[in-house]
Amino acid sequence: MKLMISNITPKEIQSLLDSIDILLEIKAFIRNNVPDYHLDEVNSELFLSLLNTLKSKLQPLFVKYLQVPTTKANTNSNSYEELLLKIKKKMGKNNYILVSANHSKKILKNIGFDPTKLIISGGPLIFKNYIKVNPELNESAFQGIKRKCDKIINLLNNINWRDSHLIFIYEGTNKTDLIILDELKELEKIIGIEVELLDIKSWKHLQN
């Protein structure tokens, strides 16, 4: 079964073009570090920054266009156990999990995750992006959403990330989750760490 692509958005095209530019930077970077490819601290940070930027540009495209079709082979009884294992591997003592919807809280709590380490965005993280979700928002609702988004960002910014990780668990077909994926580069600049990603097909798979 092949995925049919009806159209690619201008934003997605720009992400692809930006990715090509980043790859060219990486190519030049590699050439400048031959023959031993030893990286000092400054070059290591630069290299990781390039890779992280490349990931943020391409990850939403991978999620949107490279979804594996559902078949009997990948919907058997093992899918629940496999997904559960993937999430439990991320549930370190000091780790935080970011999700977009409140219904995920009960599911994660039931499998042993500390609810105090759970960040629920309730929508996009950047308030201006709520227009993409609901273009009909009035000014009063918009201001309330802005206060909510500021509160979440401040909460994330005040966490000590020295010994902790932030994992964003998302559904690749969820519109809000895709918007948050696009916001992560900005979030990573704010909190100073790279956000780890865990793609799941559906939260329903965890309601076994």
NORKACOR-V173392 format. One record per pair of residues at least 12 apart in sequence whose C-alpha atoms are under 8 Angstrom apart, sorted by the first residue. I is the first residue (numbers start at 1). J is the second residue. D is the distance in whole Angstrom. If there is no record, write none. Layout:
BEGIN
i=I j=J d=D
i=I j=J d=D
END
This chain:
BEGIN
i=1 j=69 d=7
i=3 j=65 d=7
i=3 j=66 d=8
i=5 j=65 d=8
i=12 j=61 d=7
i=15 j=57 d=5
i=15 j=58 d=7
i=16 j=57 d=7
i=16 j=58 d=7
i=18 j=57 d=8
i=19 j=54 d=6
i=19 j=57 d=6
i=19 j=58 d=7
i=22 j=50 d=7
i=22 j=53 d=8
i=22 j=54 d=6
i=23 j=54 d=8
i=25 j=50 d=8
i=26 j=47 d=7
i=26 j=50 d=7
i=29 j=47 d=8
i=52 j=194 d=8
i=53 j=185 d=7
i=56 j=181 d=8
i=56 j=182 d=7
i=56 j=184 d=7
i=56 j=185 d=6
i=57 j=182 d=8
i=59 j=181 d=8
i=60 j=178 d=6
i=60 j=181 d=6
i=60 j=182 d=7
i=63 j=172 d=5
i=63 j=173 d=8
i=64 j=172 d=7
i=64 j=173 d=7
i=67 j=172 d=8
i=79 j=205 d=8
i=80 j=205 d=6
i=80 j=206 d=6
i=80 j=208 d=7
i=83 j=200 d=7
i=83 j=205 d=8
i=83 j=206 d=7
i=84 j=111 d=8
i=84 j=206 d=7
i=87 j=198 d=8
i=90 j=167 d=7
i=91 j=113 d=7
i=94 j=117 d=8
i=94 j=163 d=7
i=94 j=164 d=5
i=94 j=165 d=7
i=95 j=117 d=7
i=95 j=164 d=5
i=95 j=165 d=5
i=95 j=166 d=6
i=95 j=167 d=8
i=96 j=117 d=5
i=96 j=118 d=6
i=96 j=119 d=7
i=96 j=164 d=7
i=96 j=165 d=6
i=96 j=166 d=5
i=96 j=167 d=6
i=97 j=117 d=6
i=97 j=118 d=5
i=97 j=119 d=6
i=97 j=166 d=6
i=97 j=167 d=5
i=97 j=168 d=6
i=97 j=169 d=7
i=98 j=118 d=6
i=98 j=119 d=5
i=98 j=120 d=6
i=98 j=121 d=7
i=98 j=166 d=7
i=98 j=167 d=6
i=98 j=168 d=5
i=98 j=169 d=6
i=99 j=118 d=8
i=99 j=119 d=6
i=99 j=120 d=5
i=99 j=121 d=6
i=99 j=122 d=8
i=99 j=168 d=6
i=99 j=169 d=6
i=99 j=170 d=7
i=100 j=120 d=5
i=100 j=121 d=5
i=100 j=122 d=5
i=100 j=123 d=5
i=100 j=124 d=7
i=100 j=170 d=8
i=100 j=176 d=7
i=100 j=177 d=7
i=101 j=120 d=6
i=101 j=121 d=7
i=101 j=122 d=5
i=101 j=123 d=7
i=102 j=120 d=6
i=102 j=122 d=7
i=104 j=203 d=7
i=105 j=118 d=7
i=105 j=120 d=8
i=107 j=206 d=7
i=107 j=207 d=7
i=119 j=152 d=8
i=121 j=149 d=8
i=121 j=152 d=7
i=123 j=176 d=6
i=124 j=149 d=8
i=124 j=176 d=6
i=124 j=177 d=8
i=124 j=179 d=6
i=124 j=180 d=5
i=124 j=183 d=8
i=125 j=149 d=6
i=125 j=152 d=8
i=125 j=153 d=7
i=125 j=180 d=6
i=125 j=183 d=7
i=126 j=149 d=6
i=126 j=183 d=7
i=127 j=142 d=8
i=127 j=145 d=6
i=127 j=146 d=5
i=127 j=149 d=6
i=128 j=146 d=8
i=129 j=179 d=8
i=133 j=175 d=8
i=133 j=176 d=7
i=153 j=187 d=8
i=156 j=191 d=7
i=157 j=190 d=7
i=157 j=191 d=5
i=161 j=191 d=8
i=161 j=193 d=7
i=165 j=193 d=8
i=165 j=195 d=7
i=165 j=196 d=7
i=166 j=194 d=8
i=166 j=195 d=5
i=166 j=196 d=6
i=167 j=195 d=6
i=167 j=196 d=5
i=167 j=197 d=6
i=167 j=198 d=7
i=168 j=195 d=7
i=168 j=196 d=6
i=168 j=197 d=5
i=168 j=198 d=6
i=169 j=197 d=6
i=169 j=198 d=5
i=169 j=199 d=6
i=169 j=200 d=7
i=170 j=197 d=8
i=170 j=198 d=6
i=170 j=199 d=5
i=170 j=200 d=6
i=171 j=199 d=6
i=171 j=200 d=5
i=171 j=201 d=5
i=171 j=202 d=6
i=171 j=203 d=8
i=172 j=199 d=6
i=172 j=200 d=7
i=172 j=201 d=6
i=173 j=201 d=8
END
